[in-house]
Amino acid sequence: MSMEGESDHSSREDWTLLFWTLLAVVVPVIITFWCGAQRSKRKSHMKDFFRKSKHGWHYTDLFNKPTYCCICEQHILQGAFCDCCGVCADETCLRRADRSLVCKEIMAPAQADGTLEHRWVRGNVPLCSVCAVCKEQCGNQPKLCDFRCVWCQTTVHDDCKPSLSGVERCALGEFRSLIIPPHYLYQVNKLRRRHPDEYSKLASACGSGWTPVLVLANNRSGNNMGEALLGEFRSVLNPVQVFDLSDLPPSKALQLCTLLPPGSVRVLVCGGDGTVGWVLDAIDTMKLKGHDQFIPRVMILPLGTGNDLSNSLGWGSGYAGEIPVEQVLRNVLDAEVVKMDRWKVQVASKGLYFRKPKVLSMNNYFSVGPDALMALNFHTHREKTPSFFSSRIINKAVYFMYGTKDCLVQECKDLDKRIELELDGERVALPSLEGIIVCNIGYWGGGCRLWEGMGDEPYPPTRLDDGLLEVVGVFGSFHCAQIQVKMANPVRIGQAHTVRLVLKSSRMPMQVDGEPWAQGPCTITITHKTQAFMLYHSAEQTDEDEDESSASEAESPAPCDSPKPLGPPPARA
């Protein structure tokens, strides 16, 4: 009996242990699912609320610095912030903050004297802010304290603020020449006759040298930094100047240019080369509609993977937040206006005589061969799993993987037997190549000076505005890699105003500015389309750049403040 009792007792202990084990596993899972469902439900409600609000609310579970609610003045753990005016509120005070605290007004009348009043928001001032009155540091107490003007970014202590009342007006701060004041749009809205001369009269109240900037950002480019940048620019500029291209196409965003003085607008494109091409196509559409006088000048903040056009214009190979948006706007103020050629690529498929040819715009380069194959494989993979391609490093690693694969497979060999090439109407005999690249700019393949190669051979200089294309050949993916690390020179075929390629047989990968496709037998004709006005950044030359100075001088376009013939290219300072 004692043995049976011990057996029953042991069995009960086993069942008890099993029960508590299951409970320890199942309960956390149930709680996790329940919390996830509640969080999803809460986010859905928040999303509806944010959409109806006049504030630019963004919900967050974690602020990157100590943040205090503008309503209850308590430290926030979970809540939301407005990326336009900087108001912060915890979750329980959010609706009250939305009702009682006014956001930045994009359109409002000026004061009787034509000036703008400060628009103060209390608390959460930027780190290292200095009081405009006593010149001491602001926001250094662990509570909601001190004030910031959402327009001029002036900060002032609670105790010092009364001394500013009625004395000082808001002058819009350091970037007054880039900001569209709310009273300007208010006056434009009241105009009975909307004419460029009227806009110029209204602009005189905004000060001399007023060159408003529009910011167009693509959230999908490169490191997916677009959304964060949009918020930072909204906090400094008028929110009406900042556009998310995932919500509004460039053609719609650029309509604002027609309400501003002719020739005064600058557009900052935050994205890759594809985004820049999208914006330039929208500008061409403006020309077709007769809005030539409102054409803006374009600057690039490189968020893409390759960023070759940005490199050619002096804006670097990629932006990862290393400089603040304030410095980016200073660069907009200091940039020079230059011309850049744009080209029309016409693809007429063989045998489809009754179908209109495919017409594309080209800013950077056209290619057929191994680099187009890598771009096509990358594009196909990204379309299937877009979430995987959220990092510039991952994107380049995938490119490297496909390039290595092509070194072994050589899918584009014997290209010279499948293609005929004509430069300015003259047939060119081709060596045994795997790829042909037609370049408009100096950079190619994510930062490589293709036409220059190793720089050990004399070669004709290139410019963005010379109306010439540079045509080179490559022997394969391995040759492309050698050129990128300056271990080999490309096959320089020549320069031409018009390029014609005839693909006689089979299908080949092709690309225009990183947009790839597979093409059957066809005739490709590349001709000059127009010129775009771009902003060029003349960075200070360092010791590391001395070896490239001659090539940079050859490629650098001549600055111009208005459309005029270009002189010799400027040397970098």
Secondary structure, DSSP 4 states (H G I P E B T S, - for coil): -HHHHHHHHHHHHHHHHHHHHHHHHHHHHHHHHHHHHHHHHHHHHHHHHHHH-SS-EEEES--SS--B-TTT-PBPSSEEEETTT--EEEGGGHHHHHHHS----SS----TTS-B---EEES-PPTT-BBTTT--B-S-SSSS--EEETTT--EE-TTTGGGTTTT--B--GGGTTT---HHHHHHHHH-SS--HHHHHHHHGGG-TT---EEEEE-TTSTTT-HHHHHHHHHHHS-GGGEEETTTS-HHHHGGGGGGS-TT--EEEEEE-HHHHHHHHHHHHHHHHTT-GGGPPEEEEEE-SSS-HHHHHTTS-S--SSSS-HHHHHHHHHHPEEEEEEEEEEEEEETT-TTSPPEEEEESSEEEESHHHHHHHHHHHHHHH-GGG---HHHHHHHHHHHHHHHHHH-TTTTHHHHEEEEETTEEE---S-SEEEEESSSEETTTEETTTTTS-S------TTSS-EEEEEES-HHHHHHHHTTSS--EEEEEES-EEEEE-SS-EEEEETTEEEEE-SEEEEEEEEEEEEEEE--PPP-GGGGGGHHHHHHHPPPB-SSS----SPPPP-
